[in-house]
Amino acid sequence: SLIHAEDAASAIVNAVDRPDAAAGNIYNIVDDAPAPIAEVLSYAARSLHAPAPKRIAPFLARLAVGSLTLEILGASYRMSNAKVRAHLAFAPRYPTFVESWDQIANAM
């Protein structure tokens, strides 16, 4: 799950404002809808009127960015923001990557 920078900052402010609730806790600061990176990047390209991401052979990608980067981008880390919502009254302004990329594109 990705998150808009403004939402990440908002979550931090909520934690600072509620030290009694935040103390000793670990929170996943993520948006509301996990999505595969390929879907996110395709949408980002469309919203920015950029060419669609190209696919390349895995061995070339490993040479370009390294195995760890490929592993991270290809992994599925399903996280929930339910705990931070409940404890710190966090609610993302941009609940999914769609709203995040729409805002970014409109700001350009």
C-alpha positions as CSV (number, residue, x, y, z in Angstrom):
1,S,0.0,0.0,0.0
2,L,1.2,3.4,-0.9
3,I,0.2,6.7,0.7
4,H,0.2,10.3,-0.3
5,A,2.8,12.4,1.4
6,E,0.2,14.7,2.9
7,D,-1.6,11.7,4.4
8,A,1.7,10.4,5.9
9,A,2.3,13.9,7.4
10,S,-1.2,14.0,8.8
11,A,-0.7,10.6,10.5
12,I,2.5,11.9,12.1
13,V,0.7,15.0,13.4
14,N,-2.1,12.9,14.8
15,A,0.5,10.7,16.7
16,V,2.2,13.8,18.1
17,D,-1.1,15.3,19.1
18,R,-2.1,12.1,20.9
19,P,1.0,10.9,22.7
20,D,-1.1,8.9,25.2
21,A,-2.6,6.8,22.4
22,A,0.5,6.6,20.2
23,A,3.1,5.7,22.9
24,G,4.4,2.2,22.6
25,N,2.4,1.4,19.4
26,I,3.5,0.7,15.9
27,Y,1.2,1.8,13.1
28,N,1.0,1.0,9.4
29,I,0.5,4.3,7.7
30,V,-1.0,3.2,4.4
31,D,-3.9,4.1,2.2
32,D,-7.2,2.2,2.2
33,A,-6.7,-0.1,-0.8
34,P,-3.6,-2.2,-1.4
35,A,-2.9,-2.5,-5.1
36,P,-0.3,-4.2,-7.3
37,I,2.5,-1.9,-8.2
38,A,1.9,-2.5,-12.0
39,E,-1.6,-1.2,-11.6
40,V,-0.4,1.8,-9.6
41,L,2.3,2.7,-12.2
42,S,-0.1,2.2,-15.1
43,Y,-2.6,4.5,-13.6
44,A,0.1,7.1,-12.7
45,A,1.3,7.1,-16.3
46,R,-2.2,7.6,-17.6
47,S,-3.0,10.4,-15.2
48,L,0.3,12.2,-16.1
49,H,-0.3,11.6,-19.8
50,A,2.9,9.7,-20.0
51,P,3.7,6.5,-22.0
52,A,2.6,3.3,-20.3
53,P,5.3,1.6,-18.3
54,K,7.2,-0.9,-20.4
55,R,7.9,-4.5,-19.4
56,I,11.5,-5.7,-19.6
57,A,13.1,-9.1,-19.1
58,P,13.7,-9.8,-15.4
59,F,17.4,-10.3,-15.9
60,L,17.7,-6.8,-17.4
61,A,15.7,-5.3,-14.6
62,R,18.0,-7.0,-12.0
63,L,21.0,-5.5,-13.8
64,A,19.4,-2.0,-13.8
65,V,17.9,-1.8,-10.3
66,G,19.1,-4.8,-8.4
67,S,17.4,-8.0,-7.1
68,L,16.2,-6.4,-3.8
69,T,14.4,-3.6,-5.6
70,L,12.7,-6.1,-7.9
71,E,11.7,-8.2,-4.9
72,I,10.2,-5.2,-3.0
73,L,8.3,-4.0,-6.1
74,G,7.0,-7.5,-6.9
75,A,6.0,-8.4,-3.4
76,S,2.5,-8.2,-2.0
77,Y,2.6,-6.5,1.3
78,R,-1.0,-6.3,2.4
79,M,-1.3,-3.8,5.3
80,S,-4.2,-2.2,7.0
81,N,-4.6,1.2,8.5
82,A,-7.4,0.1,10.8
83,K,-5.3,0.4,14.0
84,V,-4.1,4.0,13.3
85,R,-7.7,4.9,12.3
86,A,-9.0,3.6,15.6
87,H,-6.3,4.9,17.9
88,L,-5.4,8.2,16.3
89,A,-8.6,9.1,14.4
90,F,-6.5,9.0,11.2
91,A,-8.4,9.2,7.9
92,P,-6.5,9.6,4.7
93,R,-7.5,12.5,2.5
94,Y,-6.4,10.4,-0.5
95,P,-7.8,7.0,0.4
96,T,-6.4,5.1,-2.7
97,F,-3.7,5.5,-5.2
98,V,-6.3,6.8,-7.7
99,E,-7.0,9.9,-5.6
100,S,-3.3,10.4,-4.9
101,W,-2.3,10.3,-8.5
102,D,-5.3,12.5,-9.6
103,Q,-4.2,15.1,-7.1
104,I,-0.5,14.9,-8.3
105,A,-1.6,15.2,-11.9
106,N,-3.9,18.2,-11.2
107,A,-1.1,20.0,-9.3
108,M,1.2,19.8,-12.3
